[in-house]
Amino acid sequence: MIKLFRTILFLLFAGTALASEQPFTQAAFDQLQKDGKPTLVSVHADWCPTCRAQAPIVKSLLEQPPYNQINALRVDFDQQKDVVKSFKVLKQSTLIVFKNGQEVGRSLGDTNPDTIETLLKKAL
């Protein structure tokens, strides 16, 4: 019980920014796709508890080889509605991975480190 409590506290107070994450711009995304770079698009809302739980997991993975090759872009769910719509995202806490300019996987509301890692592998 104490371990669970500590984990919850960590997730609540952990920073929400990802290691190599950049704010989403269409130009940056288009260039990454044109270059065939592995890309993670994270649709995030600061008020979302699931997003806050995902952030330290994704950050940790993106700091480790081979996932440190993945370019991460964060879409603000509340402020970038046109981008959210263009990716056909219905809810925040959506993770989408691209490889060689094509979407190869997505998840919604996932906070399991193993399945998030499996998703990131698809980009490599």
N, C-alpha and C positions, 0 to 999 in steps of 0.2 A: 504494500500500500504506500509506503514512504517513497519507494522508487517511482511508482506511478505519479505521485504528487510532484516529485522533483522533475520528472519528465514534462509534466504539464506546465510547471513554472518555467522551465527552460524554453518551451515552445512559445509561451505567452510573451516572454521578455526577450526572446532572440530577435535580432535584427531581421527585417524583412527583405533587404536587398540581397540579391544573389552575387556570387563572387565576381563573375565577369559579365554580369548583366548590364545591358544598356537600355535606356528608354526606347520603345519602339518608334521607328520612323519608317515610312514606306520606302524611302530611298535606301536606308540601310538594309532593310529586309530584301528589297529587290536586288541589291548588289550581292548580298550573301547567296541568294538563290541563283543568280547569274553565274557566280563563281563556283557553285556546287558545294558550298561550305555547309557542314553539319550545323543545324540551327534548332534552338529551342525557343518557342514562343510561349511565354507564360502570361496568361490573362489573370490579372491580379486586382484585388480591391483591398485597400488598407484595413477596412472594417471587417473583413472576412476572416473568421477564425480558422477555417480550413486553409486559406491562403497563408496565414501566419504559421500554420503547422507545416505546410509544404516547404516554405522558404528555407529553413535551416537544413532540411534534407537535401533539397536540390543544390543549395550552396555547397554543402559538404561534398556531394558527388562531383560537382563541377570543378572543385579544387583538386580532384584526383585524376591521374592518368587512367584511362585514355579520355575520360569525359572532359578534361580541361581543353580539348580541341573543339568543343561545342560552343558556338556563339549563342549567347542567351539574350533575348530581347523581351522586355516586359511591356505588356499592353495594360494601360489603366482602364479597368472595366467601366468606371464611371465617367471618365473624361474622353475616352477614345471610342465612342459608340460606333462610328463608321468603320473602324478597324475591327471591332468585335463582330459587327454584322458581316464584314467581308470574309471573316474566318468561320462564319456560321456557328459562332459560340453563343450558347444560351445562358451560361452561368459563369461566374468568376471561378477561380481555382481550376481552370482548364489549362492543361499542358499539351502543346502540339510540337512534334518533332518533324524535321525536314532533312532529307538526304538527297543530294544531287538535284536540288530544285523541286523535289516532290514531297508532299506530305506522306510520311510513312507510319505515323501513329499519333494517337491522342488519348488523353485520360481526363476524367472529370472528378474532382474531389478526392483524388488519391493521396493518402498520407503514409502509405506503406513504402519504406525505403527500398525493399526488394523489387516491387513492381515499378516504382519510379526508375530504378536503375535499369530494369528491363526495357522500359520505354526509351531511355536515353541511348541504350545500346543500338536501337534501331536507326539512330542518326549517324552512326559510325560506319 
